[in-house]
């Protein structure tokens, strides 16, 4: 009904104001998935949905917690205020750690 407008309003009313499509979510947080490649165009929607769900369960907790911190919809992920900053901070930490590891390996290879 109405292109999902009513569903989106219900999610906002339930305290889940932040939302992202599955493609946006995986494009933003793909670095957190172990062994994931950037081949999102070839992935099926069901596969992307399961990747989003597993990332959220790993870093945020189970979907059925009370009150819910996120909900996985048919085309979007709805999140409580504060979940996106947490995920973005985890991505920053992961990238910093990866950068330091790369620098350490480069310096070891160069003999510095």
VMD Tcl script that builds the backbone (N, CA, C; Angstrom):
set m [mol new atoms 336]
animate dup $m
set s [atomselect $m all]
$s set {name element resname resid chain x y z} {
  {N N UNK 1 A 0.851 -1.183 0.000}
  {CA C UNK 1 A 0.000 0.000 0.000}
  {C C UNK 1 A 0.890 1.237 0.000}
  {N N UNK 2 A 0.650 2.121 -0.922}
  {CA C UNK 2 A 1.350 3.405 -1.013}
  {C C UNK 2 A 2.865 3.242 -1.082}
  {N N UNK 3 A 3.342 2.179 -1.698}
  {CA C UNK 3 A 4.773 2.001 -1.879}
  {C C UNK 3 A 5.535 1.812 -0.587}
  {N N UNK 4 A 4.917 1.299 0.435}
  {CA C UNK 4 A 5.601 1.044 1.695}
  {C C UNK 4 A 5.677 2.236 2.629}
  {N N UNK 5 A 4.953 3.310 2.301}
  {CA C UNK 5 A 4.993 4.510 3.134}
  {C C UNK 5 A 4.431 4.225 4.516}
  {N N UNK 6 A 3.335 3.496 4.562}
  {CA C UNK 6 A 2.715 3.187 5.853}
  {C C UNK 6 A 3.642 2.317 6.691}
  {N N UNK 7 A 4.289 1.339 6.052}
  {CA C UNK 7 A 5.232 0.474 6.775}
  {C C UNK 7 A 6.390 1.283 7.335}
  {N N UNK 8 A 6.910 2.217 6.532}
  {CA C UNK 8 A 8.019 3.054 6.990}
  {C C UNK 8 A 7.599 3.921 8.168}
  {N N UNK 9 A 6.395 4.460 8.111}
  {CA C UNK 9 A 5.901 5.274 9.223}
  {C C UNK 9 A 5.699 4.440 10.477}
  {N N UNK 10 A 5.250 3.197 10.319}
  {CA C UNK 10 A 5.101 2.310 11.471}
  {C C UNK 10 A 6.457 2.023 12.108}
  {N N UNK 11 A 7.476 1.813 11.287}
  {CA C UNK 11 A 8.817 1.559 11.818}
  {C C UNK 11 A 9.346 2.781 12.557}
  {N N UNK 12 A 9.125 3.957 12.001}
  {CA C UNK 12 A 9.555 5.174 12.694}
  {C C UNK 12 A 8.810 5.331 14.008}
  {N N UNK 13 A 7.522 5.032 13.994}
  {CA C UNK 13 A 6.729 5.106 15.217}
  {C C UNK 13 A 7.178 4.102 16.265}
  {N N UNK 14 A 7.741 2.992 15.816}
  {CA C UNK 14 A 8.240 1.965 16.736}
  {C C UNK 14 A 9.618 2.316 17.289}
  {N N UNK 15 A 10.157 3.486 16.904}
  {CA C UNK 15 A 11.447 3.912 17.431}
  {C C UNK 15 A 12.623 3.485 16.581}
  {N N UNK 16 A 12.403 3.230 15.300}
  {CA C UNK 16 A 13.469 2.811 14.393}
  {C C UNK 16 A 13.584 3.842 13.262}
  {N N UNK 17 A 14.139 5.021 13.545}
  {CA C UNK 17 A 14.132 6.104 12.553}
  {C C UNK 17 A 15.155 5.970 11.432}
  {N N UNK 18 A 16.273 5.311 11.674}
  {CA C UNK 18 A 17.314 5.200 10.647}
  {C C UNK 18 A 17.007 4.014 9.742}
  {N N UNK 19 A 17.139 4.230 8.440}
  {CA C UNK 19 A 16.881 3.144 7.507}
  {C C UNK 19 A 17.852 3.202 6.340}
  {N N UNK 20 A 18.178 2.031 5.810}
  {CA C UNK 20 A 19.068 1.904 4.658}
  {C C UNK 20 A 18.576 0.740 3.813}
  {N N UNK 21 A 18.736 0.863 2.501}
  {CA C UNK 21 A 18.448 -0.285 1.649}
  {C C UNK 21 A 19.551 -1.317 1.858}
  {N N UNK 22 A 19.273 -2.534 1.430}
  {CA C UNK 22 A 20.284 -3.580 1.597}
  {C C UNK 22 A 21.552 -3.259 0.813}
  {N N UNK 23 A 21.382 -2.681 -0.382}
  {CA C UNK 23 A 22.549 -2.332 -1.193}
  {C C UNK 23 A 23.392 -1.261 -0.502}
  {N N UNK 24 A 22.742 -0.231 0.060}
  {CA C UNK 24 A 23.484 0.813 0.789}
  {C C UNK 24 A 24.199 0.224 1.995}
  {N N UNK 25 A 23.499 -0.637 2.724}
  {CA C UNK 25 A 24.059 -1.223 3.940}
  {C C UNK 25 A 25.296 -2.059 3.626}
  {N N UNK 26 A 25.183 -2.937 2.628}
  {CA C UNK 26 A 26.332 -3.788 2.310}
  {C C UNK 26 A 27.472 -2.980 1.695}
  {N N UNK 27 A 27.147 -1.939 0.951}
  {CA C UNK 27 A 28.194 -1.098 0.373}
  {C C UNK 27 A 28.948 -0.338 1.465}
  {N N UNK 28 A 28.242 0.072 2.514}
  {CA C UNK 28 A 28.858 0.829 3.603}
  {C C UNK 28 A 29.626 -0.071 4.574}
  {N N UNK 29 A 29.078 -1.235 4.880}
  {CA C UNK 29 A 29.635 -2.068 5.950}
  {C C UNK 29 A 30.219 -3.391 5.456}
  {N N UNK 30 A 30.570 -3.478 4.172}
  {CA C UNK 30 A 31.090 -4.723 3.630}
  {C C UNK 30 A 32.408 -5.132 4.268}
  {N N UNK 31 A 33.183 -4.174 4.774}
  {CA C UNK 31 A 34.486 -4.514 5.351}
  {C C UNK 31 A 34.348 -5.336 6.633}
  {N N UNK 32 A 33.177 -5.310 7.256}
  {CA C UNK 32 A 32.986 -6.050 8.499}
  {C C UNK 32 A 32.708 -7.531 8.264}
  {N N UNK 33 A 32.307 -7.881 7.062}
  {CA C UNK 33 A 32.001 -9.273 6.749}
  {C C UNK 33 A 33.286 -10.004 6.399}
  {N N UNK 34 A 33.550 -11.088 7.068}
  {CA C UNK 34 A 34.760 -11.867 6.832}
  {C C UNK 34 A 34.691 -12.540 5.469}
  {N N UNK 35 A 35.677 -12.317 4.643}
  {CA C UNK 35 A 35.768 -12.969 3.351}
  {C C UNK 35 A 34.803 -12.457 2.302}
  {N N UNK 36 A 34.161 -11.329 2.549}
  {CA C UNK 36 A 33.182 -10.827 1.592}
  {C C UNK 36 A 33.871 -10.019 0.509}
  {N N UNK 37 A 33.479 -10.270 -0.730}
  {CA C UNK 37 A 34.024 -9.512 -1.859}
  {C C UNK 37 A 32.996 -8.473 -2.273}
  {N N UNK 38 A 33.448 -7.501 -3.047}
  {CA C UNK 38 A 32.553 -6.424 -3.473}
  {C C UNK 38 A 31.840 -6.789 -4.776}
  {N N UNK 39 A 31.094 -7.868 -4.755}
  {CA C UNK 39 A 30.365 -8.284 -5.947}
  {C C UNK 39 A 28.859 -8.257 -5.678}
  {N N UNK 40 A 28.379 -7.125 -5.227}
  {CA C UNK 40 A 26.988 -7.010 -4.806}
  {C C UNK 40 A 26.008 -7.074 -5.969}
  {N N UNK 41 A 26.427 -6.688 -7.173}
  {CA C UNK 41 A 25.509 -6.710 -8.298}
  {C C UNK 41 A 25.106 -8.146 -8.653}
  {N N UNK 42 A 25.980 -9.099 -8.430}
  {CA C UNK 42 A 25.670 -10.480 -8.782}
  {C C UNK 42 A 24.964 -11.223 -7.652}
  {N N UNK 43 A 24.917 -10.653 -6.483}
  {CA C UNK 43 A 24.264 -11.317 -5.356}
  {C C UNK 43 A 22.747 -11.177 -5.457}
  {N N UNK 44 A 22.063 -12.187 -5.005}
  {CA C UNK 44 A 20.607 -12.156 -4.959}
  {C C UNK 44 A 20.161 -11.370 -3.723}
  {N N UNK 45 A 18.943 -10.835 -3.771}
  {CA C UNK 45 A 18.425 -10.050 -2.646}
  {C C UNK 45 A 18.402 -10.873 -1.364}
  {N N UNK 46 A 18.023 -12.144 -1.453}
  {CA C UNK 46 A 17.964 -12.989 -0.263}
  {C C UNK 46 A 19.343 -13.146 0.361}
  {N N UNK 47 A 20.366 -13.273 -0.460}
  {CA C UNK 47 A 21.734 -13.405 0.027}
  {C C UNK 47 A 22.185 -12.109 0.708}
  {N N UNK 48 A 21.888 -10.965 0.091}
  {CA C UNK 48 A 22.245 -9.673 0.684}
  {C C UNK 48 A 21.513 -9.475 2.001}
  {N N UNK 49 A 20.259 -9.870 2.046}
  {CA C UNK 49 A 19.475 -9.754 3.283}
  {C C UNK 49 A 20.093 -10.597 4.396}
  {N N UNK 50 A 20.537 -11.804 4.066}
  {CA C UNK 50 A 21.147 -12.659 5.089}
  {C C UNK 50 A 22.491 -12.101 5.543}
  {N N UNK 51 A 23.242 -11.467 4.632}
  {CA C UNK 51 A 24.507 -10.830 5.010}
  {C C UNK 51 A 24.238 -9.679 5.979}
  {N N UNK 52 A 23.241 -8.847 5.663}
  {CA C UNK 52 A 22.886 -7.727 6.547}
  {C C UNK 52 A 22.470 -8.230 7.920}
  {N N UNK 53 A 21.639 -9.257 7.931}
  {CA C UNK 53 A 21.168 -9.812 9.201}
  {C C UNK 53 A 22.335 -10.367 10.018}
  {N N UNK 54 A 23.257 -11.081 9.373}
  {CA C UNK 54 A 24.377 -11.668 10.120}
  {C C UNK 54 A 25.318 -10.581 10.657}
  {N N UNK 55 A 25.552 -9.513 9.870}
  {CA C UNK 55 A 26.380 -8.410 10.362}
  {C C UNK 55 A 25.749 -7.750 11.577}
  {N N UNK 56 A 24.452 -7.483 11.501}
  {CA C UNK 56 A 23.765 -6.846 12.622}
  {C C UNK 56 A 23.746 -7.753 13.847}
  {N N UNK 57 A 23.535 -9.044 13.659}
  {CA C UNK 57 A 23.547 -9.961 14.804}
  {C C UNK 57 A 24.931 -10.040 15.434}
  {N N UNK 58 A 25.965 -9.995 14.610}
  {CA C UNK 58 A 27.327 -10.090 15.123}
  {C C UNK 58 A 27.713 -8.859 15.929}
  {N N UNK 59 A 27.436 -7.669 15.407}
  {CA C UNK 59 A 27.930 -6.439 16.018}
  {C C UNK 59 A 26.917 -5.715 16.903}
  {N N UNK 60 A 25.625 -5.959 16.723}
  {CA C UNK 60 A 24.602 -5.251 17.501}
  {C C UNK 60 A 23.872 -6.186 18.454}
  {N N UNK 61 A 23.603 -7.403 18.032}
  {CA C UNK 61 A 22.886 -8.356 18.864}
  {C C UNK 61 A 21.711 -8.946 18.110}
  {N N UNK 62 A 20.948 -9.826 18.780}
  {CA C UNK 62 A 19.825 -10.473 18.097}
  {C C UNK 62 A 18.711 -9.484 17.749}
  {N N UNK 63 A 17.998 -9.800 16.679}
  {CA C UNK 63 A 16.924 -8.914 16.194}
  {C C UNK 63 A 15.749 -8.871 17.158}
  {N N UNK 64 A 15.509 -9.944 17.893}
  {CA C UNK 64 A 14.333 -10.012 18.754}
  {C C UNK 64 A 14.578 -9.491 20.171}
  {N N UNK 65 A 15.631 -8.694 20.372}
  {CA C UNK 65 A 15.882 -8.128 21.692}
  {C C UNK 65 A 14.798 -7.097 22.019}
  {N N UNK 66 A 14.613 -6.841 23.279}
  {CA C UNK 66 A 13.596 -5.873 23.704}
  {C C UNK 66 A 14.251 -4.697 24.382}
  {N N UNK 67 A 14.051 -3.480 23.972}
  {CA C UNK 67 A 13.367 -3.073 22.749}
  {C C UNK 67 A 14.244 -3.381 21.542}
  {N N UNK 68 A 13.645 -3.605 20.373}
  {CA C UNK 68 A 14.445 -3.986 19.201}
  {C C UNK 68 A 15.389 -2.874 18.773}
  {N N UNK 69 A 16.630 -3.245 18.496}
  {CA C UNK 69 A 17.610 -2.262 18.037}
  {C C UNK 69 A 17.582 -2.124 16.528}
  {N N UNK 70 A 17.024 -3.115 15.830}
  {CA C UNK 70 A 16.893 -3.067 14.374}
  {C C UNK 70 A 15.831 -4.056 13.937}
  {N N UNK 71 A 15.334 -3.846 12.748}
  {CA C UNK 71 A 14.396 -4.766 12.108}
  {C C UNK 71 A 14.807 -4.904 10.655}
  {N N UNK 72 A 14.739 -6.111 10.142}
  {CA C UNK 72 A 15.062 -6.373 8.751}
  {C C UNK 72 A 13.747 -6.467 7.994}
  {N N UNK 73 A 13.520 -5.506 7.084}
  {CA C UNK 73 A 12.294 -5.471 6.308}
  {C C UNK 73 A 12.446 -6.178 4.975}
  {N N UNK 74 A 11.483 -5.961 4.085}
  {CA C UNK 74 A 11.533 -6.624 2.789}
  {C C UNK 74 A 12.549 -5.989 1.856}
  {N N UNK 75 A 12.768 -4.666 1.990}
  {CA C UNK 75 A 13.728 -4.008 1.099}
  {C C UNK 75 A 14.706 -3.113 1.845}
  {N N UNK 76 A 14.509 -2.942 3.141}
  {CA C UNK 76 A 15.369 -2.044 3.918}
  {C C UNK 76 A 15.665 -2.620 5.296}
  {N N UNK 77 A 16.714 -2.069 5.901}
  {CA C UNK 77 A 17.050 -2.359 7.291}
  {C C UNK 77 A 16.683 -1.120 8.094}
  {N N UNK 78 A 15.876 -1.294 9.122}
  {CA C UNK 78 A 15.469 -0.198 9.994}
  {C C UNK 78 A 16.227 -0.324 11.307}
  {N N UNK 79 A 16.821 0.794 11.779}
  {CA C UNK 79 A 17.658 0.742 12.973}
  {C C UNK 79 A 17.266 1.828 13.970}
  {N N UNK 80 A 17.431 1.498 15.230}
  {CA C UNK 80 A 17.200 2.461 16.299}
  {C C UNK 80 A 18.303 3.516 16.249}
  {N N UNK 81 A 17.989 4.687 16.752}
  {CA C UNK 81 A 18.971 5.766 16.796}
  {C C UNK 81 A 20.174 5.299 17.617}
  {N N UNK 82 A 21.358 5.482 17.059}
  {CA C UNK 82 A 22.579 5.083 17.746}
  {C C UNK 82 A 23.240 3.851 17.146}
  {N N UNK 83 A 22.504 3.054 16.377}
  {CA C UNK 83 A 23.077 1.840 15.792}
  {C C UNK 83 A 24.041 2.192 14.657}
  {N N UNK 84 A 23.661 3.121 13.787}
  {CA C UNK 84 A 24.542 3.517 12.685}
  {C C UNK 84 A 25.873 4.092 13.170}
  {N N UNK 85 A 25.878 4.999 14.161}
  {CA C UNK 85 A 27.178 5.479 14.646}
  {C C UNK 85 A 28.060 4.370 15.221}
  {N N UNK 86 A 27.456 3.393 15.870}
  {CA C UNK 86 A 28.231 2.274 16.403}
  {C C UNK 86 A 28.870 1.485 15.265}
  {N N UNK 87 A 28.076 1.169 14.239}
  {CA C UNK 87 A 28.610 0.419 13.100}
  {C C UNK 87 A 29.692 1.202 12.370}
  {N N UNK 88 A 29.483 2.501 12.201}
  {CA C UNK 88 A 30.491 3.328 11.521}
  {C C UNK 88 A 31.780 3.401 12.337}
  {N N UNK 89 A 31.666 3.457 13.666}
  {CA C UNK 89 A 32.863 3.464 14.518}
  {C C UNK 89 A 33.619 2.139 14.404}
  {N N UNK 90 A 32.883 1.035 14.314}
  {CA C UNK 90 A 33.525 -0.271 14.152}
  {C C UNK 90 A 34.264 -0.334 12.823}
  {N N UNK 91 A 33.666 0.223 11.762}
  {CA C UNK 91 A 34.325 0.251 10.450}
  {C C UNK 91 A 35.614 1.062 10.523}
  {N N UNK 92 A 35.567 2.218 11.203}
  {CA C UNK 92 A 36.767 3.054 11.343}
  {C C UNK 92 A 37.861 2.294 12.086}
  {N N UNK 93 A 37.503 1.633 13.177}
  {CA C UNK 93 A 38.489 0.851 13.928}
  {C C UNK 93 A 39.076 -0.272 13.070}
  {N N UNK 94 A 38.230 -0.940 12.315}
  {CA C UNK 94 A 38.697 -2.028 11.456}
  {C C UNK 94 A 39.661 -1.500 10.402}
  {N N UNK 95 A 39.345 -0.362 9.791}
  {CA C UNK 95 A 40.225 0.206 8.766}
  {C C UNK 95 A 41.544 0.687 9.367}
  {N N UNK 96 A 41.497 1.275 10.560}
  {CA C UNK 96 A 42.735 1.704 11.208}
  {C C UNK 96 A 43.620 0.506 11.510}
  {N N UNK 97 A 43.010 -0.553 12.009}
  {CA C UNK 97 A 43.775 -1.761 12.323}
  {C C UNK 97 A 44.390 -2.348 11.057}
  {N N UNK 98 A 43.616 -2.386 9.986}
  {CA C UNK 98 A 44.123 -2.913 8.718}
  {C C UNK 98 A 45.250 -2.046 8.175}
  {N N UNK 99 A 45.123 -0.727 8.312}
  {CA C UNK 99 A 46.169 0.186 7.840}
  {C C UNK 99 A 47.467 -0.022 8.610}
  {N N UNK 100 A 47.345 -0.164 9.921}
  {CA C UNK 100 A 48.545 -0.390 10.730}
  {C C UNK 100 A 49.215 -1.710 10.378}
  {N N UNK 101 A 48.412 -2.730 10.159}
  {CA C UNK 101 A 48.961 -4.028 9.779}
  {C C UNK 101 A 49.678 -3.936 8.435}
  {N N UNK 102 A 49.080 -3.248 7.485}
  {CA C UNK 102 A 49.702 -3.067 6.176}
  {C C UNK 102 A 51.003 -2.280 6.287}
  {N N UNK 103 A 51.002 -1.211 7.092}
  {CA C UNK 103 A 52.226 -0.425 7.292}
  {C C UNK 103 A 53.318 -1.274 7.927}
  {N N UNK 104 A 52.955 -2.073 8.914}
  {CA C UNK 104 A 53.936 -2.915 9.596}
  {C C UNK 104 A 54.559 -3.914 8.624}
  {N N UNK 105 A 53.717 -4.551 7.804}
  {CA C UNK 105 A 54.218 -5.517 6.827}
  {C C UNK 105 A 55.094 -4.827 5.783}
  {N N UNK 106 A 54.689 -3.629 5.336}
  {CA C UNK 106 A 55.479 -2.887 4.346}
  {C C UNK 106 A 56.846 -2.519 4.911}
  {N N UNK 107 A 56.867 -2.031 6.150}
  {CA C UNK 107 A 58.139 -1.655 6.771}
  {C C UNK 107 A 59.030 -2.871 6.976}
  {N N UNK 108 A 58.442 -3.994 7.323}
  {CA C UNK 108 A 59.223 -5.212 7.496}
  {C C UNK 108 A 59.813 -5.671 6.162}
  {N N UNK 109 A 59.035 -5.526 5.109}
  {CA C UNK 109 A 59.504 -5.923 3.793}
  {C C UNK 109 A 60.616 -4.998 3.312}
  {N N UNK 110 A 60.512 -3.694 3.603}
  {CA C UNK 110 A 61.515 -2.723 3.180}
  {C C UNK 110 A 62.728 -2.715 4.106}
  {N N UNK 111 A 62.582 -3.299 5.284}
  {CA C UNK 111 A 63.686 -3.346 6.219}
  {C C UNK 111 A 63.888 -2.060 6.986}
  {N N UNK 112 A 62.820 -1.312 7.179}
  {CA C UNK 112 A 62.910 -0.031 7.891}
  {C C UNK 112 A 62.755 -0.243 9.366}
}
mol reanalyze $m
mol bondsrecalc $m
mol representation Tube
mol addrep $m
